[in-house]
Amino acid sequence: MNRAAFIRRHLLSLQESLDDAAAGLSQEQAHWRPDAGGNHIAFVLWHYSRTVDNIVRFVLQRKPTIWMEGKWDERFGLDSKSQGTGMSREDALAVSISDLPAFTSYMKEVWREAGGYLDTVSEGDLDRKQMVRPLGELTLEEILGTVLLTHGYTHLGEVWLLKGMQGLAGSPR
């Protein structure tokens, strides 16, 4: 298996795991925090989905994000450009997803777009360099492997931990 196939396979697996982790959560479970300053599952899912959307659509394809095109910011009453990175603690604590089923639709649209993009990535493309603010110039392999894949698995673990702290089932795999 080449690098491009490896990244695609594991990013799709990660996205399935995030879908599984989010399935069936109530509003209360999705927004539960372990303490007054911690993040909740809905924030984590919003942050990671927005990151994938920004990277795949805006950074790599120079297209408007799904978030902006679908006016998801208006649907949820959230900022159009924020994705969690660099937010003040107060702004992060204020993030709330009012309609989890609708948000799941947004996530699935982001996953479809990412999968479609990954279908176009060749082995040779992975060495191409791209500016990613505020991270600097990265290869496509670093963007997909570190910014999306490793970052995503970190947040998946966070979701499982938050579920476990609530007495909910953790990893199904």
N, C-alpha and C positions, 0 to 999 in steps of 0.2 A: 504494500500500500504506500503510495507517495504521500508527501506532506500535505498537499491540498486535499486529498481524499481523507486523510486522518483528521484534519481540522474540521472539514465538513461533517464527517461522521460524528465526531464528539460534540460539536456545537449543536447538531440536531438532537443528540441524546440529552444534552444539558437542557435544551428547551423543552423536551418531553418531560424531563424530571421537574422542571419548574412548573409546568402545567399540572402535573400530578400533585405537587406540593400545594398548589393553590386551590385545587379542586375541593369543593364542598365547604370552604371556609365561610363562616358567618361574618357579618360586618364586625361584630365584637372580637372574634378571633383574629381577623385580619388586621385590626387596629389595636390589638393588645400590645402594651409595652411592658418590659420587665421592670422598668423604673421610669421616673419622670423624664429622663433625658435620653432614653434608648429609642431606637427605631422600631417600627412595627413591620409586620410582613407586607402590608400594602405598600409602605414606603419602599421597602427593598425591591419588590416586584416592579414598582413604578420606576425607580432609579435604574435598575438593570435594563428594563425594556426601553426606556428612553435613551440609555447609552447605546444599545444595539441600533436603535433607530437612527440616532445621530451619526454614529460611525458608518453604518452601511449606506444610509441614504445621503446624508450631507457631506461627510468627509470623503468617502470613497467614490460616490457616484455623482456628487455635486447636484443633487436633487433636493427639493424640499422634503422635510421629514414627514412621515405618515402622521405624526402628532399634529403638525401644522396643516397639512392637506385636509385631514379629516376633522379639523377644528376640535380635537380631543381636549385641548386646553379649555375651551369654552364649555364643553360638556361637563367637565369635572370642576370648573372654576379654579383652575391651576394656571400658573405662569406658562406662557407659550415657549419660553426658551430654557427654563430651569430643567435640570435632570438630577439634581441632588449634589453633584460635585461642586464644592465651593460655596454651598448654601450656608447661611448663618444657622445656628442651632435653632433659633426661633422659627425661621422659615421652614426648616426641615420638620420641626415638630408640628407645624401647621398643615403639612401635607395630609390630605385625607381623600380616599377614593370613595365617592358616594355611591357608585353603582359597580359592584364587583363583576357581574356578568358582562356589562359593557366593556369594562377594562380588560377582561379576558379576551374579548373580541379584538381589542387593540393589540394585545400581546400576540395573538395568533396571526394577525396581519403583519406585525413586525417579524415574526418567525418565518412566515412565508416569503417575505421580501428578502430576508437574510439568506434563506435556502436558495432562492432564485439567483441571488448574487453569487453565492458560493458555487453554484453550478457553472458559472462563467470563469471562475478562477483556475488558471493553469499552474502547473508546478513552477514555470518560469516567472509568473507574475509575483510569486511570494517574495522575491528578492527586490522588487520595486520599492523605492522609498517614497514616503508620503509624510507631509507635515500634519501632526495631530497636536493641536493646542489643548492643554498647556504642556503636553508630554515631549514635544520636539519632533524631530524627524525619525520615523520608524519604518522598518520594512513592513510590507503587507503581512508577512508571517508573524511579526511581532504584534501588529495590530489585531489580527484575528486570533492568534494563539495566546497572547498575554492580556490585551485590553478586553477582548470578548470572552475567550474560553476560560482562562484562569480566573479572571475577575468574576465571571458568572458562576463558576463552581464555588468560589468563596461565598457569594451571596446565597447560593443554594444551601450551603451548610448553615448559614445564618438563619434561613427560613426553617430548616429542620430543627435547629436549636430552639427557635421561638415557638415552634409547634410543640416540641417536647416539654418546654417550660410550662405550657398550658395543659399538659396531660394529653395532648393529641398525638396520633401516630406520626412518626418521623419518616425516614427514608423507606419507600416501598421496595427498593431494589437491593 
